Amino acid sequence: MHPRRPDIEAALTDLRTRFPGGKVVDHWSSEPPWPTPEQQRLRDAWLDSMAEALTQQDFVPISIPEARITS
């Protein structure tokens, strides 16, 4: 990927810094940063459960008691 032209970079910098107090911002939203701590906790729990399932040595068949057996 080639570097940006200086005039494009200057325009982007102007857009990023056009905020009261001169604070550099890259987003114009009131949304909280992503992921939120709760989203991160859920993602970590999901990854842990997947890792645990993938490390099982034995095949454990899924049984659904309500399922009808058709043959």
TORGUVO-769488 format. One record per residue (C-alpha): x, y, z; residue number from 1; residue in three letters. Coordinates in Angstrom, 3 decimals. Layout:
! residues N
X,Y,Z,NUM,ALA
...
//
This chain:
! residues 71
0.000,0.000,0.000,1,MET
1.428,3.346,-0.978,2,HIS
1.679,6.224,1.513,3,PRO
-1.030,8.862,1.475,4,ARG
-0.455,12.113,-0.325,5,ARG
0.477,14.964,2.065,6,PRO
-2.615,17.012,1.190,7,ASP
-4.914,14.075,1.954,8,ILE
-3.082,13.418,5.220,9,GLU
-3.410,17.101,6.189,10,ALA
-7.148,17.053,5.460,11,ALA
-7.630,13.923,7.558,12,LEU
-5.627,15.414,10.425,13,THR
-7.771,18.547,10.247,14,ASP
-10.936,16.441,10.460,15,LEU
-9.592,14.408,13.366,16,ARG
-8.557,17.441,15.380,17,THR
-11.492,19.760,14.690,18,ARG
-12.898,19.385,18.183,19,PHE
-13.186,21.872,21.067,20,PRO
-9.978,21.866,23.080,21,GLY
-7.922,20.412,20.236,22,GLY
-8.396,16.831,21.428,23,LYS
-7.616,14.295,18.708,24,VAL
-10.669,12.196,17.914,25,VAL
-11.145,9.503,15.300,26,ASP
-14.822,8.865,15.904,27,HIS
-17.817,11.119,16.295,28,TRP
-20.075,8.981,18.391,29,SER
-21.353,8.840,21.926,30,SER
-21.137,5.061,21.897,31,GLU
-18.878,3.460,24.500,32,PRO
-15.604,1.962,23.314,33,PRO
-15.882,-1.512,21.861,34,TRP
-15.756,-4.119,23.129,35,PRO
-17.356,-3.244,26.431,36,THR
-16.097,-5.138,29.490,37,PRO
-19.238,-7.310,29.409,38,GLU
-18.750,-8.115,25.713,39,GLN
-15.098,-8.955,26.377,40,GLN
-16.082,-11.214,29.306,41,ARG
-18.642,-13.054,27.158,42,LEU
-16.146,-13.422,24.303,43,ARG
-13.486,-14.797,26.649,44,ASP
-15.983,-17.263,28.165,45,ALA
-17.008,-18.411,24.681,46,TRP
-13.376,-18.871,23.597,47,LEU
-12.648,-20.830,26.798,48,ASP
-15.619,-23.145,26.181,49,SER
-14.529,-23.690,22.566,50,MET
-10.975,-24.475,23.663,51,ALA
-12.280,-26.927,26.249,52,GLU
-14.508,-28.640,23.679,53,ALA
-11.660,-28.917,21.179,54,LEU
-9.289,-30.496,23.704,55,THR
-11.632,-33.386,24.587,56,GLN
-10.152,-36.708,23.534,57,GLN
-13.336,-38.786,23.611,58,ASP
-16.243,-38.407,21.253,59,PHE
-19.354,-37.561,23.233,60,VAL
-22.517,-37.979,21.175,61,PRO
-25.234,-35.428,21.592,62,ILE
-28.445,-36.862,22.975,63,SER
-31.744,-35.072,22.629,64,ILE
-34.407,-36.908,24.674,65,PRO
-37.304,-35.218,22.889,66,GLU
-36.055,-36.211,19.437,67,ALA
-37.898,-38.924,17.529,68,ARG
-35.859,-41.739,16.075,69,ILE
-36.909,-42.522,12.527,70,THR
-35.488,-45.436,10.626,71,SER
//
